[in-house]
Amino acid sequence: MILGGTTEKSENTILDKFIEERRLIWIPYNQFDSVEYLDDGGFGTVYEANWKNENNIKVVLKCLNNLNEHLNEFLNEWDYYEKCFSTRIINLYGFTEHPDTLNYMVVIAIHKQNLIHGDFHDGNIFNTVGDKVFVSDLGLCRPVKSFLKKHDIYGVIPFMAPEVLRGKPYTSASDIYSFSMIMWEFTSGVPPFNNRAHDFQLSLSICKGERLEIRENTPQCYIDLMKKCWNEDPLKRPSASEISNIIADWIFRPYLKISKELKSNIMEFINVPIGNDEPITESHSQACYKSRLLDFTSKKSE
């Protein structure tokens, strides 16, 4: 994707070849302004910036830890992800270099779909100007494959599907489970399992079928979809396209065709007063909402 027609180069032969072959861009850091910190995960730091040479469009700058040292591995892995496109998923514009640290940074923007995210949680969802929401870290959510061993488990425990916690590979169905946790957080206003230590015991409880308590007055249609998404059996969870169709039906269904019961449920949910039954907003001291490598290998057989 060529934007701006820049002829600048990184002075790194491997990176410049990758940029040229994939029709990407080397973007000097001085072409960005209003750089703001967004998030800091286990394998990199995320910033938002205006790209001045492209009419001040919003971009995301991600500085991946050890990217300079493991550039080949990252570029090989990105080859796979670059093939898929959508307006809802982040895609690569090019690269830049931080002037102070001299670390390479990837410049990414909202683009195409049909991939397994593998680390889908609330920290990877951003709201931009104009109330546009996008999912970040597709292809960047996990460290370069060489960092992970065969049985390593990586992620944010409350958002991880039980089969993943058992050591199974990530699938599209495990992303759907993660989506159910985001659905729950949307109704409660707090992250899932924020009152618990995010440790092996919580993982064990999730694998044994423990799920979150559903907030009173949540519309039944919303509950039904959420429960389908967190089903123990990955094969019984809906696909992303099925979820999209269900939600579209909620949004675009003519008002007169919505049942009185559903209207009542929605209004009760919107107007419910904040009371003593609200979830605990202060997180447990051992709750962790950053992606990390989980040391469960020695405990899985216990």
N, C-alpha and C positions, 0 to 999 in steps of 0.2 A: 504494500500500500504506500504509494508515494504522495506525500502532502508537502507542499511548499517548495519542492524541487531543489532542496539544498544539495550542494556538492561537497559539504564538509566531511571529513573523515576522522576516525578515532585514533589513527596511528597504530592500531593493533591489527595486524594482517589477518588473523583469523576472524575477528569481529567484522572488519571491513568487507571481507569476502562474503560473510553471512548476510550482511546488510545489503550488499549489491545483488546477490543471487535471489534474495527474497523480496527485493524492491522495497526495502525499509529505508529508514533515514537515520543518520547520525545528527543529533540535534545539540548544538552548543548550549550549555547550561544557561548562558545569558539570554537565551530566547524565552526563558520562563520567568514569570513574576508572580507575586502573590502566592508564594510557596507556603503551604500550611501543613503542619503535621496532622495526620489522620489516625494512625494506629501503629503499634509496635508488636509484632508477633514473634514467634520463636525463631523464625528464619529470615526476618527482614523488617524494614521500616517503610511505612506507606505515607506518601504526601500527596496533596492535591495542589495543582498549579494552573495558571493561565499560560497557554502557549501563544506568545505574542505574534508570531509569524503566521498563525492560522486564525486570525480574527478573535484572539483571546478565547479560544475554545478551552473547555476544562479537560485536563488530562490527569492521570494518576502516575506519579513517579514512585517506583518501588526499588528500594536499595536492598538487594538480597545479600545476606551475610555470606562471605566467601565466594561471591560471584566471580571476582577477578581471578581467584585461584582455581575455580572449577568452571571456567567459561565453556570449555568444550562439552562437558556433560550437560550444562544448561541448554546450550544451543541445540544439541542432539534431541533433548527432550522436547524443546519448543517446536521442533519440526513437526511432531505429531499434532500438537494442539493448534498449530497455525492453520491446519487444513479445515477446521470447522468454524463456521461463522454464524452470528446472530446479533440482533440489536440488544439482547439482554445480557450478553456475556462479554467479558473484557477481552480485547484483542490487542495485538502489539503494533504500535506505530514505529518504534525504533529504540535507540539507546542514547543516553547522555552520560556525562561524568560529573560527579560532584566536585566542585573546585577546591574544597577544603580537604576532603578525605581521599580524593582521587578514585573513589569507588565507582564502578559502573552502576548505572540505574536504568531500569527498563521503563519506557514510556508507553503506557497502555491506555486503551479507551474501550468504550462499550461496543461489543460486536457480536459474534454468532454462537450457535449452540450445539447441542447433541453430544455432550461429553459428560463423563463422570467427574464431579467436582472433587470428592474425596476428603473435603475438610470444610463442609458447609455449616456455618454457625453465624450467630448474630454479628460477630466481629468482622465478617466478610461482606456485610451488607451496608452500602453507603447511600446517603440521600444527598443529591446534588442540588444546585440552584435550579429552581423551576419544579422542585419536588419530584425529580426523576430518581428512581431507585435502581441501583445496579449491584450485581454480585461480583465481587472481586476475587482475585487469587486463583482463577481457573488456570491450571498449569503451573501456578506459582505457589499453590496452597501447601504442597509438600516439598521438602527439600529435594535437591537433585538426587536421583535414585541411588547413586553411589554412597550416600550418607546412611541409607537404611539397610538393615540386614533383613534376611528372609522373613523372620517372625516378628519384626518390630511392629508395634502398634502406635499410631501417631494421630493426635487430634485433641478435641475438647470433649471430655467424657460425657457431659449431659447431652451432647448433640450426636453422640456416636451410636449407631445401631447395635443391637445386641450381638449380631453375627460378627460385626467388625471387632467388638470387644473380645470375642472368642478367638480372634486371630484370622478370620476369613477375609478375603479381599474386598475392597470397596466395590460396590456396584451402583447402578442407577437407583436400585431399591434402597440402598443405604442412604443415599442422598434424600430420598423421599422421607425416610424416618427423621432425618435431620430437619426437614421442612416442618414436620409435625411439632417439633420442639419450638420452632420459630412461631408457628401458629399459636401454641400455648403461651409463649412469652407476649405475643400481641394482645392476648386477652387479660393477662395478669399484670403486665407492666414490670415484671422482674424476670431475670434470666432463670431458666429451668434449674431445679435443685440448688438454688442459691443458699439454702439453709443447711446444706450438707457438705461434709468434706468430700472433695473430688478424688477419691482414692479407690483402691481395689474393692473395698466393701460396697461402694456405690455401684461400681461396674458389675459386681456379682448380683446385686439387687436388680439392676436393669436386665441382666441376662435371665433372672428368675421371673421376670414379668412385671416388676414394679414400674408403674407409670405415674405421672403427675396428677394431682387432684384437680379436677376441672372446676373452674370458677362458676359460682352460681349465676344464673341468668344468661349463660352463654347460649346462643341460638342452637337448637338441636341439629340443624343442617351442618353447622360449623363443627359441632361435636362429632357428628357421624364421620365427616371427612377426616378430622384430626385422628380419630381412633383407627380409621382405615390406614392412615399413613404411618401410625406407630405399631401396626400389627406385628406380632412376634415373627410371623412367617413372611419373609420378603416377597414371596410369590403372590401373597394376598394384598400387598400394598398397591395402590393405583399408580399408573404411570404419570409422568409430568404432563403429557397431553391430556390425560383424563382429568387431572386436577385443574388444568387450564380451562377445560370445557365446563367443569362444574362451577368454578368461580365466575366464568363469563356468564353462565346462566343466572347466577345470583345478581350480577351487576346489571345485566340487560333485560332481565325478565320484566315485562310490563307490571307496573305497580298494582294494577287491578287484579292481576293473576296471582299475586302473592297471598298466601293464606292468612287469615286473621291471626292464627296462632303464631306464625312466623313473624308477622308484623309486631305482635305483642312481645315476643321474645327479644326481638331486635331493640325495641324501644326500652324494655326493661334493662337490657344489657347496657345501653348507652346512658341511661339515666340512673343507674344504680349508685347510691351514695357511698362514699368512702367510709368504711366503718372498721370495726374490730376484726372482721373476718378477712381483711385484706392480707395478701401474702407478706411475709417478712421481707422488708426492702434491704436490710443490712445483710450483706453476704457473709457466710461462714469464713473464718480466717484461712481455711484450707480449700476454699473454692478457687478454681483457676479457670479463667475463660480465654486463655491464650493456648494456641496449639502447641503441643509438646510431645516428646517421646515418652511413652508410658512403660514403666519397668514392671510388666506383668508376667514376663516369660516364666519366671521361676514359680509363680503362684497359680498358673492356669491349671496345673494338675492337682492342686490342693483341694 
